[in-house]
């Protein structure tokens, strides 16, 4: 059984991964999130680097901004089963066009 401290470290890492996955898609920028929350861009930058974490009061609004659940943002749902990156891949696959799905299946040799 993991300690509370270990779980909090995992959540912090998951938030960093979540932010980096989201911002790497280039659909939104750090400044967009900062403006939405009314915080300096440096705050968001620090969150993406793991230098600190968002205040708990921002978590629901961050989830709303990215159109995800708080559970998904924190990365605690199915923590041992799928990483945030794996869930992002699954989500992208589900949203892909049928032709893209077929290409992915061929690449991964999935029948």
C-alpha positions in Angstrom: 0.0 0.0 0.0 1.3 3.4 -1.0 1.7 6.2 1.5 -0.2 9.5 1.1 3.1 11.2 0.2 3.8 8.7 -2.6 0.3 9.2 -4.0 0.7 13.0 -3.9 4.0 12.7 -5.8 2.3 10.4 -8.4 -0.6 13.0 -8.8 1.9 15.8 -9.2 3.8 13.8 -11.9 0.5 13.0 -13.6 -0.5 16.7 -13.7 2.9 17.6 -15.3 2.5 14.9 -17.9 -1.1 15.9 -18.5 -0.1 19.6 -19.1 2.8 18.6 -21.4 0.6 16.3 -23.4 -2.1 18.9 -23.8 0.2 21.8 -24.7 2.2 19.6 -27.1 -0.9 19.2 -29.2 -0.6 22.9 -30.0 -4.3 23.4 -29.8 -3.9 25.7 -26.8 -1.0 27.6 -25.3 0.1 28.1 -21.7 -1.0 31.8 -22.0 -4.5 30.6 -23.0 -4.8 28.7 -19.7 -3.3 31.5 -17.7 -5.7 34.0 -19.1 -8.7 31.6 -18.5 -7.7 31.2 -14.9 -6.6 34.8 -14.4 -3.1 33.8 -13.3 0.4 34.9 -14.6 1.7 32.7 -17.4 4.7 31.9 -15.2 2.4 30.0 -12.9 1.3 27.7 -15.7 5.0 27.4 -16.8 5.9 26.3 -13.3 3.1 23.7 -13.3 4.3 22.2 -16.6 7.8 21.9 -15.2 6.7 20.4 -11.9 8.2 23.2 -9.9 4.9 23.6 -8.1 1.3 22.5 -8.6 -1.9 24.4 -9.2 -3.8 25.4 -6.1 -6.6 22.9 -5.4 -9.2 25.6 -6.1 -8.0 25.8 -9.8 -8.3 22.0 -10.5 -12.0 22.0 -11.5 -11.5 25.0 -13.7 -8.4 23.5 -15.3 -10.4 20.3 -16.0 -13.2 22.4 -17.5 -10.7 24.3 -19.7 -9.4 21.0 -21.2 -12.8 19.4 -21.3 -11.8 16.5 -19.1 -12.8 15.2 -15.7 -10.9 16.1 -12.5 -10.1 12.4 -12.2 -8.5 12.4 -15.7 -6.6 15.6 -15.0 -5.2 14.2 -11.7 -4.5 10.9 -13.4 -5.8 8.8 -10.6 -8.4 6.8 -12.5 -6.9 3.4 -13.4 -3.5 4.7 -12.3 -1.9 1.3 -12.5 -3.7 0.4 -15.8 -3.1 3.4 -18.1 -0.8 6.4 -18.0 -2.0 9.8 -19.0 -0.2 9.5 -22.3 -1.8 6.1 -22.9 -5.3 7.6 -22.2 -4.5 10.5 -24.5 -3.6 8.0 -27.3 -6.9 6.1 -26.7 -8.8 9.3 -26.8 -7.1 10.4 -30.0 -7.8 7.0 -31.5 -11.5 7.2 -30.6 -11.7 10.6 -32.3 -9.7 9.6 -35.4 -11.3 9.1 -38.8 -11.9 5.4 -39.8 -9.1 5.6 -42.4 -6.6 6.7 -39.7 -7.8 3.9 -37.4 -7.1 1.3 -40.1 -3.6 2.7 -40.6 -2.9 2.5 -36.9 -4.2 -1.0 -36.7 -1.9 -2.0 -39.6 1.1 -0.4 -38.0 0.4 -2.1 -34.7 -0.5 -5.4 -36.4 -4.0 -5.4 -34.8 -6.6 -7.5 -36.6 
